[in-house]
Amino acid sequence: MTDTADNAALSPQSGKPPLRIALAGLGTVGAGVIRLVEANADLIARRAGRPIKVSAVSARDRGKDRGVDLSPYAWEDDMTAMAARDDVDVVVELVGGSDGPALVLARNAIRHGKALVTANKAMIAHHGMALAKEAEAQGVAMRFEAAVAGGIPVIKGLREGAAANRVERLYGILNGTCNYILSTMEDTGRDFAEVLSEAQAKGYAEADPTFDIEGIDAAHKLSILSAIAFGAKIDFGSVDTQGISRILAADIAQADSLGYCIRLIGTAEADAGPDGTPGLFQRVAPHLVPFDNLLAHVDGPTNAVVVEGNFSGRLLFQGAGAGDGPTASAVVADLIDIARGMDTGFEADMAFSIPVDGLEDMAPAPAGHRLGRAYIRFLVADRPGVLAEITAAMRDAGVSIESLIQKGQASKDGAVIVAIVTHEVPEAAVAKALTLLEGSPSLVGQPLVMQILGA
Amino acid sequence: MTDTADNAALSPQSGKPPLRIALAGLGTVGAGVIRLVEANADLIARRAGRPIKVSAVSARDRGKDRGVDLSPYAWEDDMTAMAARDDVDVVVELVGGSDGPALVLARNAIRHGKALVTANKAMIAHHGMALAKEAEAQGVAMRFEAAVAGGIPVIKGLREGAAANRVERLYGILNGTCNYILSTMEDTGRDFAEVLSEAQAKGYAEADPTFDIEGIDAAHKLSILSAIAFGAKIDFGSVDTQGISRILAADIAQADSLGYCIRLIGTAEADAGPDGTPGLFQRVAPHLVPFDNLLAHVDGPTNAVVVEGNFSGRLLFQGAGAGDGPTASAVVADLIDIARGMDTGFEADMAFSIPVDGLEDMAPAPAGHRLGRAYIRFLVADRPGVLAEITAAMRDAGVSIESLIQKGQASKDGAVIVAIVTHEVPEAAVAKALTLLEGSPSLVGQPLVMQILGA
């Protein structure tokens, strides 16, 4: 703790000086953090054992109205300068972006011996290992509860609450935008593009929605959760990532009639590959979720994570996946943890539950040998022989069919929908069947394959 | 850390000595803890920064086969003696019972400067404040994650994950036995007594099920959660507690037809009473839960807790509420926390998030002024004029009726069921209506009132 005038303002309760923070990035989350530390100041001081005090703030545009009074706080035009301030114990990075100013600030904060709290999933997914290693070397805390699943304390749940368990599988709904779009398509029967536009208008989707709808945001979060759950180094690059933009209203109707809803699911599992090599399987993709699964009732911009531990059994964490209030709640929870413990250095090695050098380098597990049931949707020309061609390919690839539904006209160009649900087969067999069908004049466009989420 | 021969066995990773525990009580949970620390030993050592090692065990019957090999561990006939052992850092109390040997052991452990980990909800509900105060004075940790909701890290979720929030309401399903009975009655249409017998045969209910079915166990847990959520002293005595034994198969059918299931819900809310006095309302009672509520899909012996924070919004924690594996998972999570931090004394004041002297004495809030919709079920004699009598009493008490259903014959003595759902009214008005009907020859037995869980 640096010795400054602030130390005069000791907490009446504990005699400890306030925890002093610098806040970089004053978007909705940054403004939310300021509102929260002001609104709940007394309660936070009681729980943290000392007040949490904003010393300085920084953002691109000083003049912008953010609905909060910034005049009590020092303003820094150069956010990196905050890392060097004597009146700052923790730098809160809410700028966003995997590299650039956020990363420069994060590194500088740690190098100056400040604790780092961030909501930046992209930065942690790409640079989390390097940052955690620097934080360990400096003996400062690095925390990122707000980077995954908004206000849900799932990182704490994994890192501490489920710490006694070997995690067998982890899966969840990690992107509120996709979940809002899919559950709205389900409720209204409308098409993807239309619902996306509406989500953009309502502020549930960004103007450039690529990171969300292509599954990249969920993959960032999944790779962070995987590292903690499996004691492995973050491996964002190995997440098999598919988005939701190819899903048709007809897929949702079809799934519904079979007893499923469609959700973008991130799933991670320790998996001995076909040759027995231990590895880690990570995937973000739309899945068919049986109505009796815990995740089937997660609608709107909600997030939910299921952790299957070898002693705990199945744990579900659910709540708001984004928004200023929930995200600020997670940021300030991290600050309270640091306020409770930072003088002792206790927090320093805890970013990923295990010090970085103790995290395993787990090889990415391939998907081909994985057994599962799949939903395969074809758009086909409406002419005789198409079904025979498809079912022959399935037979030749060893894919056993549980049900096949051919529906009437689906699109203006006269294509019709054929949807197949397979029995449990290796994913490679499904891939082989599609290879056999490649180039067939019967098919209109690429088939869409979605796995059915297993119990 | 006491200086003993064990310090020679340093953890290769951190150089820290093992955390040494004494285990009192070797029922299913105690045996589960031993299985867990053995099965996941490597992983626990990686996450805790040092091994967790059982030094001594104690139980009533040394000879009993518990499916685990106890020979590596010192046996104490007198469990209290474990508190004084030099080779013990933490006493794990799994004996049960609010007083008696469990309490003697807990006090002795703390007085000897040992950390205390317990799964004993009754002891914490009755003596948690006194024990936490002694633990603070001694500077030792006291933890009880396993006392509430089995393997679900909900105490951690409240105390740390949601720490930044003013909790507005907390509610949940806190007793797996009741939830199993109610969801089985729902699935099978059978009566309470029959399903209870089956639950006893399957081991989901005790031979003496009173604590479970009368809501006392859930009230223990609720009072513990309330203290943490609202920063208040535990006040188990003020929990308005009703059980599930009066619920008929017909109530469940009736609720179902109206769009509700019936669940035993513990609910706590900071509540300014009718005169504006701040207070804490705590109740355990069967409620009608709308099908679209998060808790309506919680079936079988599962527990679930919803925390509504003023910034986080609604957080849901769900999982197995009992059983050896889940409960052991919570016990060992507490041990890992202590292993990570106990050398620093950081854990000492954290039992209830705020030191005991900082917890508020919140007055119990009365129920009468609380607004809600209620389900009132009468058993009535099948004769003319009964409905007029009931509806007149409702009118005179100011209770507005949303729906009234009279069903055919319900019991062998010719009584029929009349079920009323009220509009939103003060609870006192419902009570007054029932007072007006008291002693009426039309009524067979006491009416049953259940509140409808509000959004």
Interface residues (C-beta under 8 A of the other chain):
Chain A: Q13 G32 L36 A39 N40 L43 I44 R46 R47 A48 G49 E145 G151 I152 P153 K156 G157 E160 G161 A162 A163 A164 N165 R166 G231 L294 H297 A304 G309 N310 F311 S312 G313 R314 L315 L316 F317 Q318 G319 A320 G323 G325 P326 A328 S329 A330 V331 V332 A333 L335 I336 D337 R340 G341 T344 G345 F346 D349 M350 S353 I354 P355 G358
Chain B: Q13 G32 L36 A39 N40 L43 I44 R46 R47 A48 G49 E145 G151 I152 P153 K156 G157 E160 G161 A162 A163 A164 N165 R166 G231 L294 H297 A304 G309 N310 F311 S312 G313 R314 L315 L316 F317 Q318 G319 A320 G323 G325 P326 A328 S329 A330 V331 V332 A333 L335 I336 D337 R340 G341 T344 G345 F346 D349 M350 S353 I354 P355 G358
